[in-house]
Amino acid sequence: MSRELDVRDFTRNRVTPQRTMELQALAAKISDSLPGTHRIRVERMDPATGNAAHIVSDASPPTPFWGRCLKNDGTTGSQR
């Protein structure tokens, strides 16, 4: 039976200032198209890939899903 061997070098940090600025600019551009004061931002980068690892959404309007949950029983599920 064959096995896959991961040979990636996890000691190398692939987050560069240029990549960070690129993703922050993209988040700002997307935020400009969101309704009201809704904004997104890159909170943390993944050093292994150089990609965004944690994206935060601020001031998001309520979604129909949460409205249905609250209308149904007045809780969000963890308060039972």
N, C-alpha and C positions, 0 to 999 in steps of 0.2 A: 504494500500500500504506500503510495507517495504522500508526502506532506509538504505543505507550503511553508517556506521559511521567510520571515519578514526581515529584509536586509536594509531597511531604511535606517538612516543615521539620525536618531532622536536627540543627539547632543548638539546638533546645529540648529540655531534659532533662525527660522525663516521669516520672521517679522522684520520688515525693513521700514524705516521712516516713510519712504515713498509709498509702500503698500498701505500703511496705516492712514496716510493722508488721502490716498485714493478711495479707501473704503469709507472714511469719514465724509469725504465730499459726496460720495454716492448716497450715503444715508441722508445728508442734508438735501440733496436733490429730490430724493424720494419724499422726505418730510415736507418739502414745499408743495407737493401735490396731494398731501393728506388733508382731510377736512379740519377746519377750526385750528385749534392749538396742538393737535396731535403731531408728535415728533418721534422719530426713531434715532437711536445713536448706537455706535459700536462701543460696548463697555469693556470687552476683553478680546484679545487676539490669541489664536492658537499658535504657539511657537513651532509646532511640528509641521503645520501646513501653511502658515502665513495668512490664513483666512480668519474671518470674524468667528469667535467662539461664543460670544454672548451679545445679543442685540436686545436693547431695551426700548420699549414703547412707552412714551410719556403722554399723558392727557388723552388717551384713546377714548372715543365716544363709546357708550355701551352698545353691545351687539344685540341683535334679536335673540340669540341663544340665551344670554344672561337675563334678558327681559322675560323670556318664557319661564326660566327657572324660578325667578323671583315671583312671577305671577302665579305659578303652580302651587308653591308651598311657603314662600317667603324666606327661603334659605338658599344658600349656594351649594348645599350638599354635605358640607362638613359639620354643620351645626345641628344635626339630628340627635 
